[in-house]
Amino acid sequence: MLRFCLSLIFLMISSNVWSASIQGMRLSQEGSDTRLVIDLDKAFKYQVFSLANPARLVVDIHNTQQTRPLKIPELSSSPIRAIRHGSRGKDTLRLVLDLQHSVAYESRTLAAQENYPHRLVLDLHDSAPTKTASSANSTPRLTEKPATIIAPKAQATAITKAPPVQVPVSTTNIKMPPPIATVTKSKKSMPRRDIVIAIDPGHGGQDSGALGKNGTKEKDIVLSIAKRLAKIVNSEPGMRAYLTRDTDIFIPLRHRIVKARQNKADMFISIHADAFKDTKAKGASVFVLSQRGASSEAAQMLANKENAADLAGGISLDDKDNMLASVLLDLSQDASLAASLEVADTVLSGLKRVGNVHKKHVESAAFVVLKSPDIPSILVETAFVSNPDEERKLNSPAHQNKIARAILSGISNYF
């Protein structure tokens, strides 16, 4: 037993010893180019890819654990709005760069030498409309082939002679952050097309859904809420709603996903009303797809690859072997699940301001309508129609409007 405990302690210590960690970040700018340098204490592997709506750059640094606080450099004059980080699995650190707008980017590593540690260098080339026409021919975005690169142990001569990155401290200190109104305007003008929100009223037709004590049918309540949500979404600049059904008809679950994809949805929100044998159960809930459900769906799609075209960020899987197809689907689905969880958090926060919530955190389940690997998807249980008090509220147009506005608030905060 003692030997086992000592072995376990050794493994825990050795895991931390052999894992890299970020020592610091530095940001510098020259014209429309921004360079972010990430210093690490050990060699590492990494992967970088971009996401749209909203624009983000995601960096996964493998064999890396961050046990101490990460100091973020000043970002106010750069195309980066914020930098978030968190653990992904046991040995991967994920950095998410929230961008003001889409930018072209390049990445590379520099091995440790003399007084410089191992470095990950990200160069962002701003392609905003303010640039000149000649700059439109700059390097295109590298979105379709995420690069997995091993930081070299030996530095090439050309890299060795490269000057160290200097941070213009004095310039950064002098520049004032842009006014809040300017940031908001930039954020609104980011998409090149309207953000499409697919709104899915659950059930319909012969499927009534849950039934209230006073005869309220879930299918009718959620259709009314969905229509109210669609109306206020359409009133938002840069947003457009799409209803999977706008009448009392039955639509198969998977066909709802197909319809959302055909209408180029950026977000899928399925609206329901819960029911339980205990009539005291109350409150709203927000669900995302469980990891088990995601894995099952990916396996099904891989088994039938002719149906998996365009689901991995526009990349067809028809000509890919199973291993590569699996990697592409995993990347697409991981990004979709992360985005789903983020928007679910903001929607749940909005619902908390309207009334009771059944659980204070986002829940997960293997709902079929959430199984699109390329569209962030959430399911909102607005209340318990089996609870007489909540049944009465659900039939109130004023309360339905409150729910719709709460959901929109969450969507707007995400985008």
Secondary structure as UniProt FT lines:
FT   HELIX           2..18
FT   STRAND          22..30
FT   TURN            31..32
FT   STRAND          33..40
FT   STRAND          45..51
FT   TURN            52..55
FT   STRAND          56..62
FT   TURN            76..77
FT   STRAND          80..88
FT   TURN            89..91
FT   STRAND          92..99
FT   STRAND          103..110
FT   TURN            114..115
FT   STRAND          118..126
FT   TURN            129..130
FT   HELIX           133..137
FT   STRAND          147..150
FT   HELIX           157..160
FT   HELIX           169..174
FT   HELIX           180..188
FT   STRAND          195..201
FT   TURN            205..206
FT   TURN            213..214
FT   HELIX           218..234
FT   TURN            237..238
FT   STRAND          239..243
FT   HELIX           253..262
FT   TURN            263..264
FT   STRAND          267..274
FT   TURN            279..280
FT   STRAND          284..289
FT   HELIX           291..303
FT   HELIX           305..307
FT   TURN            309..310
FT   TURN            313..314
FT   TURN            318..319
FT   HELIX           322..352
FT   TURN            353..354
FT   STRAND          363..365
FT   HELIX           368..370
FT   TURN            373..374
FT   STRAND          377..384
FT   TURN            385..386
FT   HELIX           388..394
FT   HELIX           397..414
//
